[in-house]
Amino acid sequence: MRKIAGIIGLLVVICVLTALLNDRFLTAYNIENVIRRSALFGIISIGAGFVIITAGIDLSIGSLVCLSGVFLPFLLTQFGFSVPAALATIGLGSLLLGGLHGLLITRLRLQPFVVTLCGLLLYRGLARGLTGDQTQGFGNDFIGLRALATGKVGIPFVENFAIPAPCIILIVVGVAAAIFLNRTIYGRYLLALGGNEEAARYSGINTDRMTVIAYIICSGLAGLGGTLFVLDVNSAQPVDFGNFYELYAIAAAVLGGCSLRGGEGAVLGIVVGAAVMQVLRNSVTLLGVPTQLEFAIIGGVILAGVVTDEVLKRLARKQRRVKDSH
């Protein structure tokens, strides 16, 4: 909880400073936009967090976002799929790719970095090759479907502000993920696997199965995220759609308390980490900072946050040792 409180504090500080420097930050339009973007990235960050908790990594998230985002309009407009059939195809395909990642890692004992790096290249290549590198979009059709990403839910007695639909989806996904991780035996297995795989195996946990489950969850949420991203912007260009999204997802998970060594992580922290990333991007835009410096600023803030957290943890361990010695 201390780590989550720290990242929430960082989020509050960034919001307050941006609001003081630019009054447009607190407009209803801007807040809705930040919430919507935070929710979209929060969904894929939760998936990345599950893999990181097992001491793994998934570099293919951005390319899976691209593949699902490109193929949804492709299936609907080029192949005439019905909306349920297209959504089911995208969802099932994403889950199967996650299962394939897990099987390659557990059965062939390949490194997660290598497997998902190959996925990063392969899925974007497929998206570009099968669509002829042409932008895929919905045009003026499927307005009802697009409401999943562009719709809003009004708040009683509150004017000029509504909750973006992706935020509702994130809440559902986040609650389900938190229950799975904290209230089920499988969640405890995942944490044990990340903490010490050998000890988990000797205690009777099927570590291979849990690894596969983690990658299925990650890829499934990447597919869901890709669907929502393309519905949000109405079109996807295979060459750059989803670029660097895996880095945003991994950074949000680490910033939110997931240890790259595995065995640590909380869904709430991951969601707040994703919000910090998007508020930072919004702040850079509003404050007129040159866009060339966007990644440098975000990287610097993340590094400062991670270093501060590590220093505080070491000080806490040192204080405990001093107390124990007395």
Contacts in CASP RR format, 6 or more apart in sequence:
PFRMAT RR
TARGET T0000
AUTHOR 0000-0000-0000
METHOD contacts of the structure
MODEL  1
MRKIAGIIGLLVVICVLTALLNDRFLTAYNIENVIRRSALFGIISIGAGF
VIITAGIDLSIGSLVCLSGVFLPFLLTQFGFSVPAALATIGLGSLLLGGL
HGLLITRLRLQPFVVTLCGLLLYRGLARGLTGDQTQGFGNDFIGLRALAT
GKVGIPFVENFAIPAPCIILIVVGVAAAIFLNRTIYGRYLLALGGNEEAA
RYSGINTDRMTVIAYIICSGLAGLGGTLFVLDVNSAQPVDFGNFYELYAI
AAAVLGGCSLRGGEGAVLGIVVGAAVMQVLRNSVTLLGVPTQLEFAIIGG
VILAGVVTDEVLKRLARKQRRVKDSH
3 256 0 8 1.000
3 257 0 8 1.000
3 266 0 8 1.000
3 269 0 8 1.000
3 309 0 8 1.000
4 256 0 8 1.000
4 257 0 8 1.000
4 266 0 8 1.000
4 268 0 8 1.000
4 269 0 8 1.000
4 272 0 8 1.000
6 309 0 8 1.000
7 255 0 8 1.000
7 256 0 8 1.000
7 257 0 8 1.000
7 269 0 8 1.000
7 272 0 8 1.000
7 273 0 8 1.000
7 276 0 8 1.000
8 272 0 8 1.000
10 276 0 8 1.000
10 301 0 8 1.000
10 305 0 8 1.000
11 272 0 8 1.000
11 273 0 8 1.000
11 275 0 8 1.000
11 276 0 8 1.000
11 279 0 8 1.000
14 276 0 8 1.000
14 279 0 8 1.000
14 280 0 8 1.000
14 283 0 8 1.000
14 301 0 8 1.000
15 25 0 8 1.000
15 279 0 8 1.000
17 283 0 8 1.000
18 25 0 8 1.000
18 279 0 8 1.000
18 282 0 8 1.000
18 283 0 8 1.000
18 286 0 8 1.000
18 287 0 8 1.000
19 25 0 8 1.000
19 26 0 8 1.000
21 286 0 8 1.000
21 287 0 8 1.000
22 286 0 8 1.000
22 287 0 8 1.000
24 30 0 8 1.000
24 286 0 8 1.000
25 31 0 8 1.000
25 282 0 8 1.000
25 283 0 8 1.000
25 286 0 8 1.000
28 160 0 8 1.000
28 161 0 8 1.000
30 282 0 8 1.000
30 286 0 8 1.000
31 161 0 8 1.000
32 152 0 8 1.000
32 161 0 8 1.000
32 162 0 8 1.000
32 164 0 8 1.000
33 282 0 8 1.000
34 275 0 8 1.000
34 278 0 8 1.000
34 279 0 8 1.000
34 282 0 8 1.000
35 163 0 8 1.000
35 164 0 8 1.000
35 167 0 8 1.000
36 149 0 8 1.000
36 164 0 8 1.000
36 166 0 8 1.000
36 167 0 8 1.000
36 232 0 8 1.000
37 278 0 8 1.000
37 281 0 8 1.000
37 282 0 8 1.000
38 167 0 8 1.000
38 271 0 8 1.000
38 274 0 8 1.000
38 275 0 8 1.000
38 277 0 8 1.000
38 278 0 8 1.000
38 279 0 8 1.000
39 164 0 8 1.000
39 166 0 8 1.000
39 167 0 8 1.000
39 169 0 8 1.000
39 170 0 8 1.000
40 149 0 8 1.000
40 166 0 8 1.000
40 170 0 8 1.000
40 225 0 8 1.000
40 228 0 8 1.000
40 229 0 8 1.000
40 232 0 8 1.000
41 245 0 8 1.000
41 248 0 8 1.000
41 249 0 8 1.000
41 252 0 8 1.000
41 274 0 8 1.000
41 277 0 8 1.000
41 278 0 8 1.000
42 170 0 8 1.000
42 249 0 8 1.000
42 252 0 8 1.000
42 270 0 8 1.000
42 271 0 8 1.000
42 274 0 8 1.000
42 275 0 8 1.000
43 166 0 8 1.000
43 169 0 8 1.000
43 170 0 8 1.000
43 173 0 8 1.000
43 221 0 8 1.000
43 224 0 8 1.000
43 225 0 8 1.000
43 228 0 8 1.000
44 61 0 8 1.000
44 62 0 8 1.000
44 65 0 8 1.000
44 221 0 8 1.000
44 222 0 8 1.000
44 225 0 8 1.000
44 226 0 8 1.000
44 245 0 8 1.000
44 248 0 8 1.000
44 249 0 8 1.000
45 248 0 8 1.000
45 249 0 8 1.000
45 252 0 8 1.000
45 253 0 8 1.000
45 270 0 8 1.000
45 271 0 8 1.000
45 273 0 8 1.000
45 274 0 8 1.000
46 173 0 8 1.000
46 174 0 8 1.000
46 177 0 8 1.000
46 221 0 8 1.000
46 267 0 8 1.000
46 270 0 8 1.000
46 271 0 8 1.000
47 58 0 8 1.000
47 61 0 8 1.000
47 177 0 8 1.000
47 217 0 8 1.000
47 218 0 8 1.000
47 220 0 8 1.000
47 221 0 8 1.000
47 222 0 8 1.000
47 249 0 8 1.000
47 253 0 8 1.000
48 58 0 8 1.000
48 61 0 8 1.000
48 218 0 8 1.000
48 246 0 8 1.000
48 249 0 8 1.000
48 250 0 8 1.000
48 252 0 8 1.000
48 253 0 8 1.000
48 270 0 8 1.000
49 218 0 8 1.000
49 249 0 8 1.000
49 253 0 8 1.000
49 258 0 8 1.000
49 265 0 8 1.000
49 270 0 8 1.000
50 177 0 8 1.000
50 181 0 8 1.000
50 190 0 8 1.000
50 214 0 8 1.000
50 217 0 8 1.000
50 218 0 8 1.000
51 57 0 8 1.000
51 58 0 8 1.000
51 112 0 8 1.000
51 214 0 8 1.000
51 215 0 8 1.000
51 217 0 8 1.000
51 218 0 8 1.000
52 250 0 8 1.000
52 253 0 8 1.000
52 254 0 8 1.000
52 258 0 8 1.000
52 259 0 8 1.000
52 260 0 8 1.000
52 262 0 8 1.000
52 265 0 8 1.000
53 181 0 8 1.000
53 190 0 8 1.000
53 191 0 8 1.000
53 194 0 8 1.000
53 214 0 8 1.000
53 258 0 8 1.000
53 262 0 8 1.000
53 263 0 8 1.000
53 264 0 8 1.000
53 265 0 8 1.000
54 190 0 8 1.000
54 193 0 8 1.000
54 194 0 8 1.000
54 210 0 8 1.000
54 211 0 8 1.000
54 214 0 8 1.000
54 262 0 8 1.000
54 263 0 8 1.000
55 193 0 8 1.000
55 194 0 8 1.000
55 195 0 8 1.000
55 197 0 8 1.000
55 260 0 8 1.000
55 261 0 8 1.000
55 262 0 8 1.000
55 263 0 8 1.000
56 112 0 8 1.000
56 214 0 8 1.000
56 262 0 8 1.000
57 112 0 8 1.000
57 113 0 8 1.000
57 116 0 8 1.000
57 250 0 8 1.000
57 260 0 8 1.000
58 101 0 8 1.000
58 112 0 8 1.000
58 116 0 8 1.000
58 215 0 8 1.000
58 218 0 8 1.000
58 219 0 8 1.000
58 222 0 8 1.000
58 246 0 8 1.000
58 250 0 8 1.000
59 113 0 8 1.000
59 116 0 8 1.000
59 117 0 8 1.000
59 119 0 8 1.000
59 120 0 8 1.000
59 246 0 8 1.000
60 97 0 8 1.000
60 101 0 8 1.000
60 116 0 8 1.000
60 117 0 8 1.000
60 119 0 8 1.000
60 120 0 8 1.000
60 123 0 8 1.000
60 219 0 8 1.000
60 222 0 8 1.000
60 246 0 8 1.000
61 218 0 8 1.000
61 222 0 8 1.000
61 245 0 8 1.000
61 246 0 8 1.000
61 249 0 8 1.000
61 250 0 8 1.000
62 120 0 8 1.000
62 222 0 8 1.000
62 242 0 8 1.000
62 243 0 8 1.000
62 244 0 8 1.000
62 245 0 8 1.000
62 246 0 8 1.000
62 249 0 8 1.000
63 119 0 8 1.000
63 120 0 8 1.000
63 121 0 8 1.000
63 122 0 8 1.000
63 123 0 8 1.000
63 124 0 8 1.000
63 125 0 8 1.000
63 127 0 8 1.000
63 242 0 8 1.000
63 246 0 8 1.000
64 94 0 8 1.000
64 97 0 8 1.000
64 123 0 8 1.000
64 219 0 8 1.000
64 222 0 8 1.000
64 223 0 8 1.000
64 226 0 8 1.000
65 222 0 8 1.000
65 223 0 8 1.000
65 225 0 8 1.000
65 226 0 8 1.000
65 229 0 8 1.000
65 241 0 8 1.000
65 242 0 8 1.000
65 245 0 8 1.000
66 123 0 8 1.000
66 124 0 8 1.000
66 127 0 8 1.000
66 226 0 8 1.000
66 236 0 8 1.000
66 238 0 8 1.000
66 241 0 8 1.000
66 242 0 8 1.000
66 243 0 8 1.000
67 123 0 8 1.000
67 124 0 8 1.000
67 126 0 8 1.000
67 127 0 8 1.000
68 90 0 8 1.000
68 91 0 8 1.000
68 94 0 8 1.000
68 222 0 8 1.000
68 223 0 8 1.000
68 225 0 8 1.000
68 226 0 8 1.000
68 227 0 8 1.000
68 230 0 8 1.000
69 90 0 8 1.000
69 136 0 8 1.000
69 223 0 8 1.000
69 226 0 8 1.000
69 227 0 8 1.000
69 229 0 8 1.000
69 230 0 8 1.000
69 236 0 8 1.000
69 241 0 8 1.000
70 127 0 8 1.000
70 131 0 8 1.000
70 136 0 8 1.000
70 230 0 8 1.000
70 236 0 8 1.000
70 238 0 8 1.000
70 241 0 8 1.000
71 89 0 8 1.000
71 90 0 8 1.000
71 127 0 8 1.000
71 136 0 8 1.000
72 86 0 8 1.000
72 87 0 8 1.000
72 90 0 8 1.000
72 226 0 8 1.000
72 227 0 8 1.000
72 230 0 8 1.000
72 231 0 8 1.000
73 136 0 8 1.000
73 137 0 8 1.000
73 138 0 8 1.000
73 230 0 8 1.000
73 235 0 8 1.000
73 236 0 8 1.000
74 130 0 8 1.000
74 131 0 8 1.000
74 136 0 8 1.000
75 81 0 8 1.000
75 85 0 8 1.000
75 86 0 8 1.000
75 89 0 8 1.000
75 90 0 8 1.000
76 83 0 8 1.000
76 86 0 8 1.000
76 138 0 8 1.000
76 141 0 8 1.000
76 142 0 8 1.000
77 136 0 8 1.000
77 137 0 8 1.000
77 138 0 8 1.000
77 141 0 8 1.000
81 89 0 8 1.000
83 142 0 8 1.000
83 145 0 8 1.000
87 227 0 8 1.000
90 223 0 8 1.000
90 227 0 8 1.000
91 220 0 8 1.000
91 223 0 8 1.000
91 224 0 8 1.000
91 227 0 8 1.000
94 219 0 8 1.000
94 220 0 8 1.000
94 222 0 8 1.000
94 223 0 8 1.000
94 224 0 8 1.000
95 216 0 8 1.000
95 219 0 8 1.000
95 220 0 8 1.000
97 123 0 8 1.000
97 219 0 8 1.000
98 212 0 8 1.000
98 215 0 8 1.000
98 216 0 8 1.000
98 218 0 8 1.000
98 219 0 8 1.000
98 220 0 8 1.000
99 212 0 8 1.000
99 215 0 8 1.000
99 216 0 8 1.000
99 219 0 8 1.000
101 112 0 8 1.000
101 115 0 8 1.000
101 116 0 8 1.000
101 119 0 8 1.000
101 215 0 8 1.000
101 219 0 8 1.000
102 115 0 8 1.000
102 211 0 8 1.000
102 212 0 8 1.000
102 214 0 8 1.000
102 215 0 8 1.000
102 216 0 8 1.000
103 212 0 8 1.000
104 110 0 8 1.000
104 115 0 8 1.000
105 111 0 8 1.000
105 112 0 8 1.000
105 115 0 8 1.000
105 211 0 8 1.000
105 215 0 8 1.000
106 207 0 8 1.000
106 208 0 8 1.000
106 211 0 8 1.000
106 212 0 8 1.000
107 208 0 8 1.000
120 246 0 8 1.000
124 238 0 8 1.000
125 238 0 8 1.000
127 238 0 8 1.000
127 241 0 8 1.000
128 238 0 8 1.000
128 239 0 8 1.000
129 238 0 8 1.000
131 238 0 8 1.000
132 238 0 8 1.000
133 238 0 8 1.000
133 239 0 8 1.000
134 238 0 8 1.000
135 235 0 8 1.000
135 236 0 8 1.000
135 237 0 8 1.000
135 238 0 8 1.000
136 230 0 8 1.000
136 235 0 8 1.000
136 236 0 8 1.000
136 238 0 8 1.000
137 230 0 8 1.000
137 234 0 8 1.000
137 235 0 8 1.000
137 236 0 8 1.000
138 145 0 8 1.000
138 146 0 8 1.000
138 231 0 8 1.000
138 234 0 8 1.000
138 235 0 8 1.000
139 234 0 8 1.000
139 235 0 8 1.000
145 231 0 8 1.000
146 231 0 8 1.000
146 232 0 8 1.000
146 234 0 8 1.000
147 165 0 8 1.000
148 165 0 8 1.000
148 166 0 8 1.000
148 169 0 8 1.000
148 227 0 8 1.000
148 228 0 8 1.000
148 231 0 8 1.000
149 165 0 8 1.000
149 166 0 8 1.000
149 228 0 8 1.000
149 229 0 8 1.000
149 231 0 8 1.000
149 232 0 8 1.000
150 165 0 8 1.000
150 231 0 8 1.000
150 232 0 8 1.000
151 164 0 8 1.000
151 165 0 8 1.000
152 162 0 8 1.000
152 163 0 8 1.000
152 164 0 8 1.000
152 165 0 8 1.000
153 162 0 8 1.000
153 163 0 8 1.000
153 164 0 8 1.000
153 165 0 8 1.000
153 168 0 8 1.000
154 161 0 8 1.000
154 162 0 8 1.000
154 163 0 8 1.000
155 161 0 8 1.000
155 162 0 8 1.000
155 163 0 8 1.000
166 228 0 8 1.000
166 232 0 8 1.000
169 224 0 8 1.000
169 228 0 8 1.000
170 271 0 8 1.000
173 221 0 8 1.000
173 224 0 8 1.000
174 267 0 8 1.000
174 271 0 8 1.000
177 217 0 8 1.000
177 267 0 8 1.000
178 266 0 8 1.000
178 267 0 8 1.000
178 268 0 8 1.000
180 186 0 8 1.000
180 187 0 8 1.000
181 187 0 8 1.000
181 190 0 8 1.000
181 191 0 8 1.000
181 265 0 8 1.000
181 266 0 8 1.000
181 267 0 8 1.000
182 266 0 8 1.000
186 210 0 8 1.000
186 213 0 8 1.000
189 200 0 8 1.000
189 205 0 8 1.000
189 210 0 8 1.000
190 210 0 8 1.000
190 213 0 8 1.000
190 214 0 8 1.000
190 263 0 8 1.000
191 263 0 8 1.000
191 264 0 8 1.000
191 265 0 8 1.000
192 199 0 8 1.000
192 200 0 8 1.000
192 203 0 8 1.000
192 205 0 8 1.000
192 263 0 8 1.000
193 200 0 8 1.000
193 205 0 8 1.000
193 207 0 8 1.000
193 210 0 8 1.000
193 211 0 8 1.000
193 263 0 8 1.000
194 200 0 8 1.000
194 261 0 8 1.000
194 262 0 8 1.000
194 263 0 8 1.000
195 261 0 8 1.000
195 262 0 8 1.000
195 263 0 8 1.000
197 207 0 8 1.000
200 207 0 8 1.000
201 207 0 8 1.000
226 242 0 8 1.000
229 236 0 8 1.000
229 241 0 8 1.000
229 242 0 8 1.000
230 236 0 8 1.000
230 241 0 8 1.000
248 274 0 8 1.000
248 277 0 8 1.000
249 274 0 8 1.000
251 277 0 8 1.000
251 298 0 8 1.000
251 299 0 8 1.000
251 302 0 8 1.000
252 270 0 8 1.000
252 273 0 8 1.000
252 274 0 8 1.000
252 276 0 8 1.000
252 277 0 8 1.000
253 265 0 8 1.000
253 270 0 8 1.000
253 273 0 8 1.000
254 260 0 8 1.000
254 302 0 8 1.000
254 306 0 8 1.000
255 273 0 8 1.000
255 276 0 8 1.000
255 277 0 8 1.000
255 302 0 8 1.000
255 305 0 8 1.000
255 306 0 8 1.000
256 265 0 8 1.000
256 266 0 8 1.000
256 269 0 8 1.000
256 270 0 8 1.000
256 272 0 8 1.000
256 273 0 8 1.000
257 264 0 8 1.000
257 265 0 8 1.000
257 266 0 8 1.000
257 269 0 8 1.000
257 270 0 8 1.000
257 309 0 8 1.000
258 264 0 8 1.000
258 265 0 8 1.000
258 270 0 8 1.000
259 265 0 8 1.000
276 301 0 8 1.000
277 298 0 8 1.000
277 302 0 8 1.000
280 297 0 8 1.000
280 298 0 8 1.000
280 301 0 8 1.000
281 294 0 8 1.000
281 298 0 8 1.000
284 291 0 8 1.000
284 293 0 8 1.000
284 294 0 8 1.000
284 297 0 8 1.000
284 298 0 8 1.000
285 291 0 8 1.000
289 297 0 8 1.000
END
